[in-house]
Amino acid sequence: MGNRTEEEHVRAALSSTATKQFGRFAVVGLVSLAVEYSLLLYMVEVQSINYLVATTISFFASVVVNYLLSMRYVFERREDISRKREFTIFAVLSAIGLGLNDLYMFIGVGVLNIGYQAMKLISTFFVTWYNFFSRRRFLDAGKA
């Protein structure tokens, strides 16, 4: 009987609005990561651009993709703010995420000598949590 209750809790958690929203956020994030990661690799490997410069440029490209997809498929638009203000908030939150991303890349690659490709994936994992909760807090009208 105890297992059934635990199972019911797991089912309830998996079917919650917040969990479904995070699932959509994760899919949008994977698309954005694909854009960002492929652009990063191209700039570093083909164009010989410094990894920190390439990280920043590819991050900004992914922010635009992420904004468009997030506001369409993940978050419910707040009617009390204009699109311009919405994007500004999104961009500011993303800039903070960029700072975290660059810090993790600098420490991982420059200090700990981890390959930039692997460190980008590690950094993305940590920045994702910040992005979801900050955007949900400031941009989502339908917070669960």
LINRAJO-V237833 format. One record per pair of residues at least 12 apart in sequence whose C-alpha atoms are under 7 Angstrom apart, sorted by the first residue. I is the first residue (numbers start at 1). J is the second residue. If there is no record, write none. Layout:
I:J
I:J
This chain:
17:144
18:144
21:74
24:73
24:74
25:70
25:74
28:66
28:69
28:70
29:66
32:62
32:65
32:66
33:62
35:62
36:58
36:59
36:61
36:62
39:58
40:54
40:55
40:58
52:102
59:98
63:94
75:140
76:140
76:141
76:142
77:140
77:141
78:139
78:140
78:141
86:139
90:135
93:134
97:127
97:131
100:127
101:123
101:127
104:123
105:119
105:120
105:123
